[in-house]
Amino acid sequence: MPTYEYVCNDCAEKFDIFQSMNDDHVEKCPKCTGTMKRLFSPGAGFIFKGSGFYHTDYKKKEKGSAETNLPKTENS
């Protein structure tokens, strides 16, 4: 659900509200009961949730060098 920003046309009170896209627009200011206008805001592209996101979370594991993958011989 997106967050919408509203401003009152009468008292200039601003607030954000988290509501569904299907919900009706806020029409009356909770402070002075004046008319509200919904402001345009692009919003966030994505939201991180969880315990943390680090560059090491999905880091590829280093493959062993060719020398370490070779079988051992008596001379080496």
Secondary structure, DSSP 8 states (H G I E B T S, - for coil): --EEEEEETTT--EEEEE--TTS----B-TTT--BEEEE-----S----SS---TTTT-------HHHHS---TT-
